[in-house]
Every structure is written in structure tokens, then in C-alpha cells.
Amino acid sequence: MIVAVILILASYEYTAQVSANVANLSIGEIHSNARIEASDLAHILQAKLESVSQTLNLIASSSSVTTGNVTGAAPIFDAAQNSSSSLTTAYYWIGADGRILLLSTGTSQIFPSGTGFDLSNKSTFTYPKANLTTYFSGATPLANSSTYYIFISRPVFSRINSSEGTFSGVVAASIPLKTMGEFLLSELSPSFKASVGMLDFKGGILYSSNDSAIGQNVFKPQFQSEIPTGFRSAFDAFLNESLKGNSGLEDLSYNGASGTLAYQPIFVNATTDTGARVPEQFGVLYVSSVDTLASSATSVISQQQLVSIILILVIAGVSGGLAVTTLRWNKRLDDLVNEKTSELVRANSELEAKGRAEKDLMNVTAHELRTPTQSILTNSEILQRVIRRTLGITPRISGSVSNNPSEYDSLTMDITPEEIVDLVDSSVRNASRLQNLTNNILEVARIDNKTIALSKEIFDLNEAISEVIHDARIELASSNEPDAKTILFEPKQPTLFVDADRTKVSQIILNLLSNALKYTKSGGKIEIKTDSDASGGVGGKFAVVSVIDNGTGIDPDILSRLFTKFVTKSGTGLGLYITKSYVEAHGGVIQASNDPAGGAIFTFTIPLAPVQTGKNKSLVVQ
């Protein structure tokens, strides 16, 4: 009996230690999730705000605005509002006297001079006028409204009488804070139970789940009175630390409840009158999560500890056999704890993998954006110089092409019309590269979030492939290669009807064909073949498509990982990842191998339509 009591006491101490270990693992998981979510949301919001700010820069520098042509500027304001209507409610043009000249909520309303609303004493107007730089407001209510907004405004400079420009008004955009908060909540990972809040750098509440708190200041008596006295000091210390411009994380507890608050500063670039971009702190984003997992695990083990104590009291009147039962119970508990611990470790590994993937995406994106962006910027500045010289306008030296004016002149003085066309063609090509990269990144996000939507229809796969080949041949013909590459299409059946998303299937074909063209030398050959898995007989369920080239083949180092993200010897490594995801979304499979005779073979399957139409189409591809 004494031995049994000793064993139960030892079990009690063991479960207490296990409880602490499980709680620590749980808290570490929550910390990691909160940091990643706060960082992701801050970067997403910063990109949204920067997009609106850049739109205002484009509006402010448009010829209609710089010359005071209100009617001519109306379509520009309407296009800006319609393109960002998911976030903004309106774009404004305020004249030099502080009165609104134009208001666009998607359709412009023009106010004759002197009749518009007077905003001359509002910071949206006074700040950019006084400082000649972009202004990001705090929470601002509209007149006779309980709805709060943030305003982004930028000064306008007239170019009529002075090449240097004189202040002639302000262009601005408004964003409802509730809409901004709901957008951030929609971007939270569904598997991470958390809430979101935002402060400006002075402590003003930009967003809260409690609508009535928006616009208040967390350090003012009205808000402070709502914080429990015993908790106020620790909470205020946390707020002051979070507003210093650094990211961080804090665990806060009160009356037995505990939670984690991760915070991330948001910086925006304000554009000055000289075109310089100066980073300014817009606010701080907070992601909070209640530590329910650790509390649940601790509660379960505490119940077992209570059972152990009761057993100690009962053991005096029962047989020593209960000690064996207790040991078995603790063994089962140990197995349960080990299982939960393994789950936490796996979840943490998945989170780290996600973090690495996001870092890789940022690095790849930055690298791929740099070349086309620099090319477009250089071409545009040379064209700007040529156009200004042609129109007799004094050139502006931006410094992106050269910091030496004479060197800048030498680039544009004797430029020919053919060279101008080449610059425009180069800019179009690089803009297309940027658009394709952007579309790929957005599509990868949809794939990773499992939000791919298929719009299925029954169509002739051979016809769709012919259309893709036709477009590819046109592009090849304009590539000026000395020896053209040959594309052959060999369908085994005249028609092959599939039940699939035509747009995505065409993208699959285009990705594989583009890949084959990329690695096939001039004068090489690419073959595309189609068939059914029953070779035209009864019972076939899938169409089979093969893309075969006689190029350099697939590098053995990456063959086994070819369809995963970022696996490539050049480019972003996203195209084949997207292709595989599209195929699998249809229920098909895709494979790749090297042809012993040289080149690569890609084969994939797509579901056939339940009933073939029986139409006898004649398909000829030259």
C-alpha cells in the first residue's frame, strides 16, 4: 500500500511537468502563427495603401489636372474609383482655394468654381499644401455621419506658367475604416482563430471589432476608463512599446484569461513635390489570439491530477491493486500527451514550411520584377526626353537613366523612329512579363488557399489545342529567329470532347508548349498528340495529351521535383506548379520524363465528356 501511495505521488508530479510542457508547446505554436499573420496582413494592407497613393500620383501628374481641365479629368477620376471600389469610396479634386472641384464615386460630379464644399481648414487639404507631400490621415468622421474614414491626399502642381510647378490644389481618396478592417479579417487564415485591430502612431483607433471605439484614442480618459484598473498599467506599457515602430509580441493575462498580441508597424511612402518617396509610419496592426489550446490541455491534465489525489485518499481502504490501475491510466495519459505533442510539432513544421515558401516567393518575385521594371523605366525616360524635345518642352532629368545630363542627351539626340518603336516594343514585352508574373502569383495564392474555381463546359479538346498553337505560331513569326521552330499537332481522333474548364485547359497547353519552345533550339520540333485512354474504343474516361520536344531535356537534378514551386533552372518555377494544380483540379494526372532520343515528354489527362457528340469534324493543322 505504501508503495502504491508513493507511485501515485510520483504520477502527480509527472503529470504536472507534462502539463507545463504541453502548455509551452501550445503557446509557442500560437506565437509563431500570430507573428506570421501580423506580418502578412501588414504587408497586404501596405500594398493596398501604396496602390491608392500611386493612383493619386498618376492623377496629379496627368495633363488634365496640371492644366486645370476639370471636364477632361473626370474620366481619369472615374477610372481610378472604379478600379479600387472594393476599398475606396470616392476620389476628390480640391482647388487651390480649398473648395471641391470634382467628386467621383464611380461617376463624376463637377462643381463650378466657388460652389464646392469648403475643405480649406481640413488637414486633408492643409497638410499637403503646407508640406508639399502626400498625407495619410488618421480616423476622420465625415460631417453629420458616424462613419470614420482615412484620407490619402497629394498636392497638385500647375505646369502652365512654370516648368518647376506651383501649388494648384489637392487630389485625395477616402477609405472607410470599417471596410478596411473587414478586408483584413477576410485575409486572415481560416484555420487561425484571431481578431484584428489597428492604431495610428499617436494611439488613435483605426479599426476595432467594436465599431463605437473607432476614432477614439487609447490614451484618453474615455477609453482608459473602460480598462480594468488592475490591468491598465501592463496594457498601457504594451501599447507604448508597440507604437515605437518595431514589430513584436506580448502575452497578456487578466483574471485567469490569457491571450497573445502580435503587432507589426505599417510604413507608407509619401511622395514629395520633387518626386522623392519618403517612408512614414502609418500605424500599427495588431493580431490577437486567445490561448485556448494550452488552457484545454492544462485543464485535461489537471483533472487527472485531481483523480490522483482522490486515489491517494481512497488507497488506505482498498487493496494495493489500485496502484497497477493508476499506472495503466498514466500510461494511457502519457500516450495521449505524446500524440498531442506530435500534432503540435507537425503543425509547427507545416507553419515553418509555409514561412519558407512565402520568403522564397518574395525573393523570386523581387528578382523577376527587377529586370522588366528597370527596362520599362529606362525606355519610358528616354521616350519622355524625346517627346519633350519634339514638343519643345524643357526636359526634366529624373536620374534613372543617368545622373549626367550630357550623357542623358546623348541617348536621345539622334534617336531614329525605328529605335523609338523598339523602345515601345521592349516596354510592351516587359509589361507583359510583369502581368504574367502577377497573374501567376495570384493564381498560386488561390491554389495554396484551395480556392480554384472551375467553370466546366463540354468542348472539343482538339479545337482548343489548335487555337493555342495558332497563337503560338503568330508569336514565333514575330520573334525574328533565324530558323523557325516547328509545331506539329497529331490528334488520333478527329474530335475529342472533354468536360472541363476551357480557359484553364488552354492555359495548361500554353504552359507546356511555352516550356517546350523555351528549351528547344532554333530549327527544332515540338509535337502535340491527343488520344483517349481507351485508344478510341468504348470505355475511355480520360483524354490523353502529350507534348514532346527535341530540346535539351529536363535537368536530372530537378526532374523528381519538377512540379513543385520554385523548382527551375531559370524563371520563377511557378508555371509547371500551376499546370499540375489545374490538371489535378480536374481529376487528371500529369507526368514528365526525358526522351532517350533527346528532349522532354509531358503527358496529362483530362476527363472526357460523358457522351461524345459524334460530330465528324475535319481538323487540319498545318
C-alpha positions in Angstrom: 0.0 0.0 0.0 2.8 2.4 0.8 4.5 1.6 -2.5 1.2 2.4 -4.3 0.9 5.8 -2.5 4.4 6.6 -3.5 3.7 5.7 -7.1 0.6 7.9 -7.2 2.5 10.9 -5.7 5.2 10.4 -8.3 2.5 10.3 -11.0 1.0 13.5 -9.7 4.4 15.3 -10.1 4.9 13.8 -13.6 1.6 15.0 -14.9 2.3 18.5 -13.6 5.5 18.5 -15.5 3.8 17.2 -18.7 1.1 19.8 -18.4 3.7 22.6 -18.3 5.5 21.1 -21.4 2.3 20.8 -23.4 1.2 24.3 -22.5 4.6 25.7 -23.6 4.4 23.9 -26.9 0.9 25.3 -27.5 1.9 28.8 -26.6 4.9 28.6 -29.0 2.6 27.5 -31.8 0.3 30.4 -31.1 3.2 32.9 -31.0 4.5 31.7 -34.4 1.1 31.8 -36.0 0.4 35.3 -34.6 3.7 36.7 -35.9 3.2 35.3 -39.4 -0.4 36.5 -39.7 0.5 40.0 -38.4 3.4 40.3 -40.9 1.3 39.1 -43.8 -1.6 41.3 -43.1 0.6 44.4 -42.6 2.3 43.8 -46.0 -1.1 43.3 -47.7 -2.5 46.5 -46.3 0.7 48.4 -47.0 0.4 47.3 -50.7 -3.2 48.4 -50.8 -2.5 51.9 -49.4 0.5 52.2 -51.7 -1.7 51.3 -54.7 -4.1 54.1 -53.9 -1.2 56.6 -53.2 0.4 55.7 -56.6 -3.0 56.2 -58.3 -3.2 59.7 -56.8 0.4 60.4 -58.1 -0.7 59.4 -61.6 -3.8 61.6 -61.4 -1.9 64.5 -60.0 0.7 64.3 -62.8 -1.9 63.9 -65.6 -2.1 66.8 -68.1 -5.8 67.4 -67.4 -5.1 68.0 -63.7 -1.9 70.0 -64.1 -3.6 72.3 -66.6 -6.8 72.7 -64.6 -9.1 70.9 -67.1 -11.8 69.6 -64.8 -14.0 68.2 -67.5 -11.1 66.4 -69.1 -10.0 64.9 -65.8 -13.4 63.4 -64.9 -12.8 60.1 -66.8 -9.5 59.7 -65.0 -11.1 60.1 -61.6 -13.9 57.7 -62.5 -11.5 55.0 -63.8 -9.4 55.3 -60.5 -12.5 54.9 -58.3 -13.9 52.0 -60.3 -10.6 50.2 -60.2 -10.3 50.4 -56.4 -14.0 50.4 -55.4 -13.6 47.4 -53.1 -11.6 49.6 -50.8 -12.2 53.3 -51.6 -15.5 55.2 -51.7 -14.5 58.3 -53.6 -11.7 60.3 -55.3 -11.7 64.1 -54.9 -10.1 67.1 -56.6 -9.8 70.2 -54.3 -8.8 73.5 -55.9 -6.2 75.9 -54.6 -8.9 77.8 -52.6 -9.8 74.6 -50.7 -13.1 74.0 -52.4 -14.0 70.8 -54.1 -13.8 70.9 -57.9 -14.7 67.3 -58.7 -16.0 64.3 -56.7 -16.1 60.8 -58.2 -17.8 57.8 -56.6 -17.6 56.0 -59.9 -19.4 58.7 -61.8 -18.0 62.3 -61.5 -19.8 65.3 -60.1 -18.3 68.6 -61.2 -18.7 71.7 -59.0 -18.3 75.1 -60.8 -15.6 77.4 -59.3 -16.6 78.6 -55.8 -19.6 76.3 -55.3 -18.0 73.1 -54.0 -17.7 72.1 -50.3 -15.1 74.2 -48.4 -12.3 72.0 -47.1 -9.7 74.8 -46.7 -9.4 74.2 -43.0 -9.3 70.4 -43.2 -5.9 68.6 -42.7 -6.6 66.6 -45.9 -6.0 70.0 -47.7 -3.8 72.0 -45.3 -1.1 69.3 -44.7 -0.2 68.6 -48.4 -0.4 72.3 -49.1 2.0 73.3 -46.3 4.4 70.3 -46.6 4.1 69.6 -50.4 4.0 65.9 -49.8 1.5 63.0 -49.6 -0.7 63.0 -46.5 -2.2 59.9 -44.8 -4.9 60.9 -42.2 -5.9 59.3 -39.0 -9.5 58.2 -38.3 -11.7 61.1 -39.6 -15.5 61.3 -39.5 -17.5 63.0 -42.3 -19.9 65.8 -41.4 -23.2 64.6 -40.0 -22.0 60.9 -40.1 -20.8 58.4 -37.5 -18.7 56.6 -40.2 -14.9 57.1 -39.9 -12.6 57.2 -42.9 -8.9 57.7 -43.7 -8.0 60.1 -46.4 -4.9 60.0 -48.6 -4.2 63.3 -50.4 -1.4 64.6 -52.6 -0.6 68.2 -53.8 -1.2 69.2 -57.4 1.3 71.5 -59.2 0.3 73.6 -62.2 2.7 73.3 -65.2 1.1 76.1 -67.3 3.4 79.1 -66.4 6.3 77.4 -64.7 8.3 74.3 -65.5 9.0 74.0 -61.8 5.3 73.9 -61.0 3.2 75.9 -58.5 0.7 74.6 -55.9 -2.8 74.5 -57.5 -4.8 72.1 -55.3 -5.0 68.6 -53.9 -6.2 65.2 -55.1 -7.5 62.8 -52.5 -9.1 59.4 -51.9 -11.3 58.2 -49.0 -11.3 54.7 -47.4 -13.9 53.6 -44.8 -12.1 52.2 -41.8 -14.8 49.5 -41.3 -14.3 48.4 -44.9 -10.5 48.3 -44.4 -10.9 46.2 -41.2 -13.3 43.8 -42.9 -10.8 43.4 -45.7 -8.1 42.5 -43.2 -10.3 40.0 -41.5 -11.0 38.3 -44.8 -7.3 37.9 -45.3 -6.8 36.0 -42.0 -6.0 32.3 -42.4 -9.3 30.4 -41.7 -7.5 27.9 -39.5 -6.2 30.6 -37.2 -8.8 31.9 -34.8 -7.9 35.5 -34.1 -9.1 39.1 -34.3 -7.6 42.2 -35.8 -7.1 45.8 -34.6 -5.3 48.9 -35.8 -3.9 52.1 -34.2 -2.3 55.2 -35.8 1.1 56.0 -34.5 -0.4 58.5 -32.0 -2.8 55.9 -30.4 -5.9 56.7 -32.4 -8.0 53.6 -33.1 -8.2 53.0 -36.9 -10.1 49.7 -36.6 -11.7 47.6 -33.8 -14.3 44.9 -33.8 -16.2 47.3 -31.6 -17.4 49.9 -34.1 -18.0 52.5 -31.4 -14.3 52.5 -30.4 -13.1 53.6 -33.9 -11.9 57.2 -33.8 -11.1 57.1 -30.0 -7.6 57.5 -28.6 -6.4 54.6 -26.4 -4.6 57.0 -24.0 -7.6 59.4 -23.5 -9.7 59.1 -20.3 -12.8 58.0 -22.2 -11.0 54.8 -23.4 -8.8 54.3 -20.3 -11.9 54.2 -18.1 -13.0 51.0 -19.9 -9.8 49.1 -19.0 -9.8 47.3 -15.6 -7.6 49.1 -13.0 -5.5 46.0 -12.3 -4.8 45.5 -16.0 -4.4 49.1 -17.1 -0.7 49.6 -16.3 0.5 46.5 -18.1 -1.7 47.2 -21.1 -0.6 50.8 -21.5 3.1 49.7 -21.3 2.4 47.3 -24.1 0.7 49.9 -26.2 3.6 52.4 -25.8 6.1 49.8 -26.8 4.1 48.7 -29.8 4.0 52.3 -31.1 7.8 52.7 -31.4 7.9 51.4 -34.9 9.1 47.9 -34.3 7.3 44.5 -34.6 6.9 42.3 -31.5 4.7 40.1 -29.5 3.3 40.1 -25.9 1.3 37.6 -23.7 -1.2 39.4 -21.5 -3.3 37.8 -18.7 -6.1 39.0 -16.6 -8.5 37.2 -14.2 -7.3 33.7 -15.4 -7.7 34.5 -19.1 -4.6 34.8 -21.3 -4.0 35.8 -24.9 -1.3 36.7 -27.4 -1.0 40.1 -29.1 1.4 40.3 -32.1 2.0 43.7 -33.6 3.5 45.0 -36.9 4.2 48.6 -38.0 2.9 49.7 -41.3 5.0 52.2 -43.3 3.8 54.0 -46.4 5.8 56.1 -48.9 4.9 59.8 -49.1 5.7 61.5 -52.4 7.2 65.0 -52.2 7.0 67.8 -54.7 10.3 66.7 -56.1 9.1 63.1 -56.7 11.1 61.7 -53.8 9.5 58.9 -51.8 9.8 59.2 -48.0 8.7 56.3 -45.8 6.4 57.3 -43.0 4.7 55.3 -40.2 1.0 55.0 -41.0 0.0 52.9 -38.0 0.4 49.6 -36.2 -1.5 46.3 -36.9 -2.4 44.0 -34.1 -3.4 40.3 -34.3 -4.8 38.8 -31.1 -5.4 35.2 -30.2 -6.8 33.6 -27.0 -4.6 30.8 -25.7 -7.4 28.2 -25.8 -5.3 25.2 -26.7 -2.9 25.5 -23.8 -5.7 26.1 -21.4 -7.6 23.0 -22.7 -4.5 20.8 -22.4 -3.8 22.0 -18.9 -7.4 21.5 -17.8 -7.4 17.9 -19.0 -4.2 17.1 -17.2 -5.4 19.0 -14.0 -8.4 16.7 -14.0 -6.1 13.7 -14.0 -4.1 15.2 -11.1 -7.4 15.6 -9.1 -8.1 11.9 -9.8 -4.7 11.0 -8.5 -5.3 13.0 -5.2 -8.6 11.2 -4.7 -6.9 7.9 -5.2 -4.4 8.7 -2.5 -7.2 9.2 0.0 -9.0 6.1 -1.0 -6.0 3.9 -1.2 -5.9 3.4 2.6 -9.2 1.4 2.5 -8.6 -0.6 -0.7 -6.2 -3.1 -1.9 -2.8 -2.3 -3.3 -4.0 -3.5 -6.7 -5.3 0.0 -7.4 -1.7 1.1 -7.9 -1.5 -1.0 -11.0 -4.7 0.5 -12.4 -3.3 4.0 -11.8 -0.1 3.2 -13.6 -2.1 1.9 -16.6 -4.1 5.2 -16.5 -1.0 7.3 -16.5 0.4 5.2 -19.4 -2.7 6.0 -21.5 -2.4 9.7 -20.5 1.3 9.7 -21.5 0.3 8.2 -24.9 -2.3 10.9 -25.3 0.1 13.7 -24.4 2.7 12.3 -26.8 0.1 12.2 -29.6 -0.9 15.8 -29.0 2.7 16.8 -28.8 3.4 15.2 -32.1 0.4 17.0 -33.6 1.8 20.3 -32.3 5.3 19.5 -33.8 3.8 18.6 -37.2 1.7 21.8 -37.2 4.8 23.9 -36.4 6.7 22.2 -39.2 4.0 23.0 -41.6 4.0 26.6 -40.5 7.7 26.9 -40.9 7.4 25.4 -44.4 4.8 28.0 -45.2 7.1 30.7 -43.9 9.9 29.5 -46.1 7.7 29.2 -49.1 6.5 32.8 -48.6 10.1 34.0 -48.2 11.0 32.2 -51.4 8.1 33.7 -53.2 9.2 37.2 -52.1 12.8 36.6 -53.2 11.8 35.2 -56.6 9.2 37.9 -57.2 11.7 40.7 -56.4 14.3 39.1 -58.7 11.9 38.6 -61.6 10.4 42.1 -61.2 13.7 43.9 -61.2 14.7 43.4 -64.9 11.4 44.3 -66.7 10.7 47.1 -64.3 14.1 48.7 -64.9 13.7 48.2 -68.7 10.3 49.9 -68.7 11.5 52.8 -66.6 14.6 53.3 -68.8 12.6 53.1 -72.0 10.0 55.5 -70.6 12.5 58.1 -69.5 14.2 58.1 -72.9 10.9 58.4 -74.7 9.9 61.1 -72.3 13.0 63.0 -73.2 12.4 62.6 -77.0 8.7 63.6 -76.7 9.6 66.7 -74.6 12.3 67.7 -77.1 9.9 67.2 -80.0 7.2 69.3 -78.3 9.8 72.0 -77.3 9.3 71.4 -73.6 12.2 71.9 -71.2 13.4 68.3 -70.2 13.3 67.1 -66.6 16.1 64.9 -65.5 14.9 62.1 -63.2 18.3 60.4 -62.8 17.1 56.9 -63.5 18.9 56.7 -66.9 21.9 58.8 -66.0 23.0 61.3 -63.4 25.0 63.1 -66.1 22.8 65.4 -68.2 25.2 65.3 -71.2 25.1 61.6 -71.1 21.3 61.7 -70.9 21.3 64.0 -74.0 23.5 61.6 -76.0 20.9 58.8 -75.5 18.1 60.8 -77.2 19.7 63.4 -79.5 20.0 61.2 -82.7 17.4 58.6 -81.9 15.6 57.2 -85.0 11.9 56.3 -85.5 12.9 52.6 -85.6 14.7 52.9 -82.3 11.6 54.6 -80.8 9.5 51.7 -82.0 12.0 49.3 -80.5 11.7 51.1 -77.1 7.9 50.9 -77.2 8.0 47.2 -78.2 10.5 46.5 -75.4 8.2 48.2 -72.9 5.2 46.2 -74.1 7.1 43.0 -73.8 8.4 43.7 -70.3 4.9 45.0 -69.2 3.5 41.6 -70.5 6.2 39.8 -68.4 5.1 41.8 -65.3 1.4 41.0 -66.0 2.1 37.3 -66.4 4.2 37.2 -63.2 1.4 39.0 -61.3 -1.2 36.6 -62.6 1.0 33.6 -61.7 1.5 34.9 -58.2 -2.2 35.5 -57.7 -3.1 32.0 -59.1 -0.5 30.4 -56.8 -2.2 32.1 -53.9 -5.6 30.7 -55.0 -4.1 27.3 -55.3 -2.5 27.4 -51.9 -5.7 28.6 -50.4 -7.7 25.9 -52.2 -10.0 28.5 -53.9 -9.6 27.4 -57.5 -13.0 27.6 -59.2 -13.7 25.5 -62.4 -16.2 26.7 -65.0 -16.8 23.4 -66.8 -18.3 23.0 -70.2 -18.2 20.4 -73.0 -15.9 21.4 -75.8 -13.6 19.8 -78.4 -10.1 19.5 -76.9 -8.5 19.3 -80.4 -10.1 22.6 -81.4 -8.8 24.3 -78.2 -5.3 23.0 -78.8 -5.4 24.3 -82.4 -6.3 27.8 -81.1 -3.3 27.8 -78.7 -0.9 26.5 -81.4 -2.2 29.2 -83.8 -1.4 32.0 -81.3 2.0 30.5 -80.6 2.8 30.4 -84.3 1.9 34.1 -84.6 4.3 34.9 -81.7 7.0 32.8 -83.2 6.7 34.5 -86.6 7.3 37.9 -84.9 10.3 36.7 -82.9 12.8 37.2 -85.8 14.6 33.9 -85.1 16.8 32.8 -88.0 15.4 29.3 -88.0 11.8 28.8 -87.1 10.7 26.1 -84.6 8.1 23.7 -86.0 4.9 22.8 -84.1 3.1 19.6 -85.2 -0.4 18.6 -84.0 -1.3 14.9 -84.4 -4.8 14.1 -83.0 -5.6 10.3 -83.1 -9.4 11.2 -83.4 -11.0 14.0 -85.4 -12.9 15.2 -82.4 -12.3 14.6 -78.7 -14.9 16.2 -76.4 -14.0 16.8 -72.8 -15.9 18.1 -69.8 -13.6 20.7 -68.3 -12.8 24.4 -67.8 -11.8 25.5 -71.3 -9.8 28.5 -70.1 -7.7 26.5 -67.7 -7.2 23.6 -70.1 -5.9 26.2 -72.7 -3.6 27.6 -70.1 -2.2 24.1 -69.4 -1.5 23.6 -73.1 0.1 27.0 -73.4 2.3 26.5 -70.3 3.6 23.2 -71.6 4.0 24.5 -75.2 5.8 27.6 -73.9 8.1 25.4 -71.8 8.9 23.2 -74.8 9.6 26.2 -77.0 11.9 27.7 -74.4 14.1 24.7 -74.2 14.0 23.8 -78.0 16.8 25.3 -80.1 16.1 27.1 -83.4 15.1 24.7 -86.1 13.8 22.2 -83.5 10.4 20.5 -83.4 7.5 20.2 -80.9 4.8 17.6 -81.3 1.4 17.6 -79.6 -0.6 14.4 -79.6 -4.1 13.6 -78.3 -5.9 10.3 -77.8 -8.3 8.7 -75.3 -7.2 6.3 -72.6 -9.2 3.6 -74.4 -7.4 4.4 -77.7 -10.7 5.4 -79.4 -12.6 2.3 -78.1 -15.5 2.1 -75.8 -15.0 2.8 -72.1 -12.4 5.6 -72.2 -12.8 8.1 -69.4 -9.9 10.5 -70.0 -8.4 12.4 -72.9 -4.6 12.0 -73.0 -2.4 14.8 -74.2 1.3 14.6 -74.9 3.7 17.4 -75.6 7.1 16.2 -77.0 10.1 18.3 -77.9 13.6 17.5 -79.2 15.2 20.2 -77.0 17.7 20.0 -74.1 15.6 17.8 -71.9 14.9 18.1 -68.2 17.8 18.5 -65.8 18.1 15.3 -63.7 18.7 17.4 -60.6 15.1 18.8 -60.7 13.2 16.0 -62.5 11.8 14.5 -59.3 10.7 17.9 -58.0 9.7 19.4 -61.3 6.1 20.3 -60.5 6.7 21.9 -57.1 7.1 25.7 -56.6 10.3 27.5 -57.4 12.0 24.4 -58.9 13.7 25.7 -62.1 17.0 26.5 -63.6 15.6 29.8 -64.9 12.4 31.9 -64.4 10.1 31.7 -61.4 9.3 28.0 -61.3 5.6 28.7 -61.0 4.3 27.7 -64.4 4.5 23.9 -64.0 3.3 24.1 -60.4 0.1 25.9 -61.7 -0.2 23.5 -64.6 -0.1 20.4 -62.2 -2.7 22.1 -59.9 -5.1 22.7 -62.8 -4.8 19.1 -64.1 -5.4 17.7 -60.6 -8.3 20.0 -60.0 -10.0 18.3 -63.0 -9.2 14.8 -61.5 -6.4 14.2 -64.0 -2.7 13.4 -63.6 0.4 14.9 -65.2 3.9 13.3 -65.7 7.2 14.3 -67.2 10.2 12.4 -68.5 13.2 12.7 -70.7 13.1 11.2 -74.2 16.0 8.8 -74.7 16.3 10.2 -78.2 16.7 13.7 -76.7 14.2 16.3 -75.4 11.3 16.0 -72.9 7.9 14.4 -72.8 5.0 15.8 -70.8 1.7 13.9 -70.6 -1.5 14.7 -68.8 -5.1 13.5 -68.7 -8.4 15.4 -68.7 -11.9 13.8 -68.2 -13.8 13.0 -71.4 -17.4 14.3 -71.8 -19.9 11.6 -70.7 -21.2 11.4 -74.2 -19.2 12.3 -77.3 -21.3 14.4 -79.8 -20.4 12.2 -82.8 -19.8 15.2 -85.0 -17.4 14.4 -87.8 -15.2 17.5 -87.7 -12.3 17.7 -90.1 -9.3 19.0 -88.2 -6.3 20.1 -90.2 -3.3 21.8 -88.6 -0.6 23.0 -91.0 
